[in-house]
Amino acid sequence: MDTPEYALVQTKNVESFYRQYAGKCSNAGLALILSLLAEAAARQFNALKTMPKARASLPHSNLLREAHGIFSRMQVGSRRFDVDPRQAEYCREAQQFEREILRFYQDQEQAAATDGEKEYFHALAKEAKQHIFLLDHIIEFVSRPDTWVAHAEFNHLLDED
């Protein structure tokens, strides 16, 4: 499998994984966040598929801002959260997918022949890092939903969105 094909397969796999996990998720807010992650993976797939024609036209992602809003509504709307702590394993598996994709983007950024290619892969890597970061928060949330609160770190990252 050649390098671009590898990236396409990996992003499609992670999209499918998020969609399946969202379908199994007992918490509507988490299911929505996972659906947002699936949509982000689909955008990455489409961006990779149109390479090299559209290197500079990556869609802007509001994923962290949207996820933060969902977490905030979940905190306000309920004192008890319907989550299964075993869901953390799904997130760890998703993080593994994301880390592999991140390494690929970083390698491609290093090997890029032009500044445009470097910027393109840098933007994809930045988004993969956001996915990993968000998954960290989901893991923390499902591991201890009654004591979880949005961290200042999460709020700080929103400024970079």
N, C-alpha and C positions, 0 to 999 in steps of 0.2 A: 504494500500500500504506500503510495507516495505521500509526501508531507501534507499538501493541501487536502488530499482525501482523508488523511488521518484526522485533521482538524474538523472536517465536515462530519465524519462519523462520530467523533467525540462530542461535538456540540449537539448533534441529533440525539445521541444516547442520553446526555444530561437533560435535554428537554423532555424526553420520554420519561425519564426517571422522575423529574419534578411533577409531571402531569399524573403519573401513577401514584406518587406519594400524596399529592393533593387530594386525589380521589379516595384515599384510605384515611385521610386525616379527620379526626373527630371534631376538631376545633375549626369553626368557619373562618376565623381570622387567619389562622395559620394556613388553612387551605388556600385562602386568597393570596397570601404572601408567596406560597409555593407556586401558584398559578402565575404570579408576576415574574418569578424566577424562570418559569418555563417560557414565558413570552420573551424575556430577555435573552434566553438561550436561542430561541427561534430567530430573534433579530441578529444575533451573532452568526448563526448559521447562514442567514440570507446575506449578511455582509461578506462572509467568507466566500459564499457561492458566486457573488458578483465580482470578486477580485479578478484581475487587477483594475477593472473598469471604474470602480467607484471607491478607490482607496480613501479618499478624503471625505466621504459622505456617510460616516457612521452616525446612526441616530443617537440623539442625546437621551440619556436614561435618567428618569426620576425615581428609580427603584428604591433607593434608600429613603427618600422623602415619603414615598407612598407607604413603604413598610413601617416607617416611624409613625405615620398617621394611623395605620391599622393597629399597631401595638398600643398607641395612646387610646384609641377607641375601646380596645379590649380591656384596658386597665380601668377605664371609666365605667364601662358597661357591666362589669361583673366582679364580684368578690371571689368567686370560685371559678377556676378555669378547667374546662373539660379537655385535658391533655393526657396522653399516655407517655410516661417517661421513656418508654422504649423507642419513641419516635426520634430520640436523639441519635440512635444508630442509623436511621435513614439519613439524617443530616450529615453524620460523619462520612457515610458512603458518598453522599453528594459532594462533600468537601474534597474527597479524594479525586472525583471526576474533575472538579474545578481546579484543583492543584495541578493535575496533569495538563489541563488546557492552559493554565497560567504559565507553566514551564514552556509549553510549546510557543505561546505568544512572546515570552521573553527571549527565547532562542531565536525566533524569527525577527524580533526587533534588533537583536545583536547582529544578525546576519544580513539585515536589510541593506540594499544597495543605494537607496535614496533616502533623503530626509522624509519624504512623503510616506514611504513604506515604514520608516521608523515610527513616525507619528501614528500611523494606522495601527500597528501592532502594540504600541504603547497604550493607545486608547482601549484596545481590546483587553490588554493585560490589566489595566486599571479597573475595568468593569468586572473581570474575573476576581480581582482582589475584593471588590465590593460584595460579590456573591459569597465569598469565603467569610468575610466579616459578618454579613447578615446571617449566614448559617451558624456562626459562633453564637450570635444572640438568640437564635431559635433554639439551639442546644441548651443554652443557659435557661431560657424560658421554660422549655418542656421538662427540664431537670428539676426546676423549683418554681413552678408557676405562681404560687401564692406569695412568694417573697421577691420575685423578679421585679425590677423597676428599670425603666430606660436609663441607660448610663449617659453621663456627660460625654463620654467618648462617642457614643452614637450621635448625639446632638452635634458635636464638633464636626463629625464627618459630613453631616448634612450641609455644612457651609461650603464644602468642596464639591458638592454635587453639580 
